[in-house]
Amino acid sequence: MATAPAKTLKIDGDSHFFPPIDFTDVAENAGLPESAVDMLLRDTAVFADREARRGGFRATTAGKRVAAVNPTAATTQQASGPIGHGAADQRVQLLPDTGFDMQVLIPDGIYANAFGSPIARDWGEGLHLALSMSYNNAAAAAQNAYPDQLIACGVVPFGTESLEANIAEAKRAVNKLGVKSLMINSNWRGENWDTVSLYPFWDEMNKLGVPIYVHGNPFSCQVQDHVPSNWTIGWERMRRMHISNYLGFGFEYMINMASLTLGGLLTDFPNLKFAFFEAGASWLPWVMYSLDRVYGIEPQCARCDVKPSELILNSSYVAAEPDEDAIVGAIQTIGNRNFIVGSDYPHPPSTFPNTAAGILNMPGLTDEDKEAMLGGNLRRLFNI
């Protein structure tokens, strides 16, 4: 009797989570004087509550009853806002409608903005770290409650807190909490990843062995001005049009891959694995060609001894969009092993409810291509 083929496990690589605050261990690990801890926790609690920051009618008790907009607020956690935005039990009930069996939870809102920006004021020591720790606690708890449906991606305050604080929180999140990946920005305060001062961080990540998620924040759209919300190459020229995601992120990711290859990071830290999000993916063959060309023409400038394309193929995953028809040609050029997909739930440009359908119905993709993008490659990345 023939055995039925195993069901393909589909994994949404990019879904956003905005949990209630959880300050477990923050006081012990923030690295601040005891006298500052209470103030830090108070300020962070207010900062993480969108309703508290809106002021006026919506911050009043009556306003919270009739006009609350924050799905993580106590009064609206179960009642309004995007389904499951901050509630793990709602999130797993949502999964059948998405076309996926599992979701990777990555930070949203204030939790995601741990990287600073070229024009942001200094939040003060410890605030970004406390928010990162709070998110990591909550994401790990969600994963522990639903290990077959949810994968926790933690975050470190990459660029806003000291390198030592980043390393300590990375170790705590992975070794103590059990998060399966960590999210960072695509640069360190505007500096490339291969700057020598970052080597202690890469050394620790190389030892921890979890995938590194790279996902910035879009600039805040104010119609007449798009305010930079994180360090992005060319930010000065992206303030009129909402291009900070697809162009800004994409430019950053190309520089990242240069740092990983020509910059020597993957030579010195060969266990590093990366996943890049929200810039499309069909540019990947071009950047591989370009870096190989640099390597061939000016090899004396490279800190690697193999072609960059080989290093990228072995280390990097890039999220395609479910309507990105150009991905078909990219797969024909370099194969399907480096492409994944995420829904970006719950905000635009999310294609909820069924993001998986975009890939399943895309002409030109084989069944093998679809299986790899919708789950096979992420299963390999997370060792599932």
C-alpha positions, 0 to 999 in steps of 0.5 A: 500500500502506497504511503500518502505524501507528508503534509507540507509544513507552511511557515509565515516568516514575517508576522508582527506581534505587539504583546502586553509589556512583561518586565520579568528580569529587566530590573536584574539585567538592565545594568542600571543603578537600583535607584533608576530601575523604578523610573525606567520601568514606569517610563517604559510602561507608559511608552509602550502603551499607545493610548497613554501617548495619544492624550486628550479624549482617547486617553480618558477612561471614557475614551478608552471605552468608546475609542480605544485603538491599541489592541494591547491595552487592557480594555481592548486586548480581546475586543478590538484591533487586529486579531491576535496582534498581541494575544497568542491564543487569538493568533493561533486561531487565526492561522487556518485563514492565513494558509500557514501552519506556523508563524514567526513572531517579530516585534511591532510598534514601539518594540520594533523601533529599537535601533534609533534614527539619524534625527531621533532624540536620545531616549536615555540609557536603558529604555530601548533595552527594557523594551527589547527585554519585555518583548523577548519575554512575551514572545518566548512565552507565546512560543512556549504556550504554542510551540507547534504554531509560533516561533519567537524572534527576539530583538536586541537594541542594535545601535541604541544601547551599548554593544555589551548590552546587546550581547548580554540580551542576545545571550539571555534571550536565546539561552534562558528564554529560548527564542529561535532567532534575533532581530537587528537593524541593517546597520549600526548607527549608520555604520556597516556591519563589517566595522571592526568594533562590531566583531564581539557581537558577531562572535557571540552570534556565531556561538549562539547559532540562531538565525538573524532577522534583518527588518527595519522600520518604515519612515513615518508618513506625514504626506509632506515629509517622511520622517526617518524612523531608523538609520537607512542609507540615503535617508536624506533623499527619501523624505518626499516619497514612501520609498524607505521600505522597498528601496531603502531596505533593499539598498541596505540589504545589498550593503549588508551582503557586501559586508558579509562577503567582501567585508569578511564576516562570513569568513570570520564567523561562518555559522552566521545565518540571515533572513532579510524582509520587506524589500522583495527578493528578485534583486538577489541574483543581481547583487550576487553577480555584482559582488562576484564582479567586484571580487573578480576585478579587485580581489585585493580589496576582498576579505574573503577567499571564495566568490561572494555568491557562494557565501550568500547561497549558504547563509542568506534567505530573502523574503519574496512578496506573494505578488512578486512575479519577478521572483520566477526569473530569480529562481530560474537564475539561482534556484529556490533555496534562498527564498522565503515569504512572509505576510507582514500581518497585520498592517500594509502591505499585508495580503491577509487573509491567505498570503500563501495563495499568492505563491501557490497560484503564481504561474511559472513556479514548480511545486518544489519552488512553492514548497521551498518558499512556503516552508521548506527553506524556513524549516531548514533555517530553524532546524524544524 
